[in-house]
Amino acid sequence: MSTSPNQTDRLRANLRALGIAVHDDDLEGIAALGFLKRVADVERILAATPPTTLPDYLDAASLPPAPPSATTAAVWPANPPDDTLLGVAAQLRTGAVTPLALTEAALERLTALDPKLNAFQLVTADGARVDAQRATDELAAGAWRGPLHGVPVAIKDLFAVAGLPTSAGSRICADQVATEDATLVARLRAAGAVIIGKTRLSEFAYSPGSNNPHYGPVANPYDLTRDTGGSSSGSAAAVATQIVYTALGTDTGCSIRIPAAFCGLVGLKPTWGRTSLAGAVTLAWSLDHGGALVRNVADAALMLSILAGPDPRDGRTLRAAAAPFAVGDLTAGVQGLRVGLLRSDGSGQPMAGGEQLEAARQAAVALANAGATVVEIDMPQLDSLRVLGAAIAGMEAVAFHLPWMQTRLDDYGAFMRQRLLAGCIYEAGAFIRVQQARAALRQSAATLLTQVDLLIGPIHPGPVPALGVPANNGLAIPINCLGWPALTLPIMLGADGLPLAAHLIAGPWQEALLLRAAYVVEQAQGRFTNPLV
């Protein structure tokens, strides 16, 4: 569906009312990029939603509070690989390697590889060496701060790190120096991590690709002419190339899961509110999720246990369980689990191309072979969730960016500027109507969870795009709109030599089940091929 003249006129009038001077070339760019092509679909969904529907932000049933955390101790796989968090932690505790040696190796690898990748926004070599030496001395004295003691990590440059700028991939925030750590950064430090730098992202995290006019795109380690996906682009490249063992990311519409999928990693988007975003630059308050990119499922479970939990600085987390996330027995298997293999994208069309569907099918087969019951299933709400998720992202992004849009519009790159301007197409009352439609869709989608415990599908409809070209997040953003946990897991290499992943989705607060199922698939598929870079 193309942009109509009426839509363009309406957008121009709305922008004028907001005091934003828009140029014709931006309106042409908005039309060319298709940023308004589904506005009519949004309006159709709103028209079909009863006006008596309780808006999502008032409806506790839409995303209920977390149940009490289990008290069972975590059971981790034996003999974890050396290149994983659990593996390197074992080496550190036995003295096989020191934090200082690990950090020096990470910095050397960064220096060698980043000119090809463009993964790092800034490198904190001196500070990392100081922290690594302290961690080394503590180990020598018998002190152990936590499961990341002495492990090199990286931070997406959307999170505040005290004393460092948080550019958010932008020119506008490039000189804004943080005075305190974001909560997730503080939790990494408390677990003993050594921060070696901050990673690149698309401008203000508002692209499913690594495209960034200010700092350049991030190359995929499997093929430097292809994209990493976005927006946690640098974090994915840094972990995939073994510069660091994990890196923080955020996911508003795909931004942990697609970069993880494109770079052969595990990317977990937790339940909305499971992790704090205090100290992270906002994209869309009700869609943003924080998490980490890692090399295997056990590490994803470990990172969630470190990052999760309520934070008085972020009211979104107060519905999460007070106790830390309980991993439980990751190796307990999936006997009796009910799995739904998604067969369409909600609009009646196939979800993806042949290779992408095959990756999802292989994951389902692995679960069936381990004792799960797998059935094909439709999720008719997907397309409406896709449309509403994009509309909500646009509305909330405009609300956050409006002061800069009114005063510094030309400091945005064209893609970001035009995407923000397009978000002004909606009238003020549309936000409430969208929240009513969202509540109805959440309740409708929840009925699927009476039929199955887990959903599986592809994460991207086609091949990895060329370097700097945004991905298609249409299979990912519906899950942000629901707030459910989801995980991407590498399954195989495609004919082009790039990774193909499965997308596993569970109900609210069911991360332990999600991780247990992903672990079964991972064991069946074997270790994933490392990138060529």
KANORVEN-V439399 format. One record per run of one state. SS is the DSSP state (helix for helix, strand for strand, loop for the rest). FROM is the first residue (numbers start at 0). LEN is the number of residues. If there is no record, write none. Layout:
BEGIN
SS:FROM:LEN
SS:FROM:LEN
END
This chain:
BEGIN
loop:0:4
helix:4:13
loop:17:6
helix:23:10
loop:33:5
helix:38:10
loop:48:7
helix:55:3
loop:58:16
strand:74:1
loop:75:9
helix:84:10
loop:94:4
helix:98:19
loop:117:2
strand:119:4
loop:123:1
helix:124:16
loop:140:11
strand:151:5
loop:156:2
strand:158:1
loop:159:5
strand:164:1
loop:165:11
strand:176:1
loop:177:5
helix:182:8
loop:190:3
strand:193:6
loop:199:3
helix:202:3
loop:205:13
strand:218:2
loop:220:2
strand:222:5
loop:227:5
helix:232:8
loop:240:5
strand:245:5
loop:250:6
helix:256:6
loop:262:3
strand:265:4
loop:269:5
strand:274:1
loop:275:4
strand:279:1
loop:280:9
strand:289:5
loop:294:2
helix:296:11
strand:307:1
loop:308:2
strand:310:1
loop:311:2
strand:313:1
helix:314:5
loop:319:9
strand:328:1
loop:329:8
strand:337:5
loop:342:11
helix:353:16
loop:369:3
strand:372:5
loop:377:4
helix:381:26
loop:407:1
helix:408:3
loop:411:2
helix:413:12
loop:425:4
helix:429:21
loop:450:3
strand:453:5
loop:458:7
strand:465:1
loop:466:10
helix:476:6
loop:482:3
strand:485:8
loop:493:5
strand:498:8
loop:506:4
helix:510:15
loop:525:8
END
